[in-house]
């Protein structure tokens, strides 16, 4: 049953993406670029935080 639920969720996400593409029309590429840029910003910030924590832990172990 879990597989069917996962399939249904992905189907809903796909339908939502298609609906947004149709509704936004000509503005869709701009919104897509904004969304990708925002996601990249968050991922880079998270990676920087994880890297900082790793460096700090390494320095603590060296002491």
TAKA-V979754 format. One record per helix or strand. SS is the DSSP state (alpha for helix, beta for strand). FROM is the first residue (numbers start at 1). TO is the last residue. If there is no record, write none. Layout:
BEGIN
SS;FROM;TO
SS;FROM;TO
END
This chain:
BEGIN
alpha;2;62
END
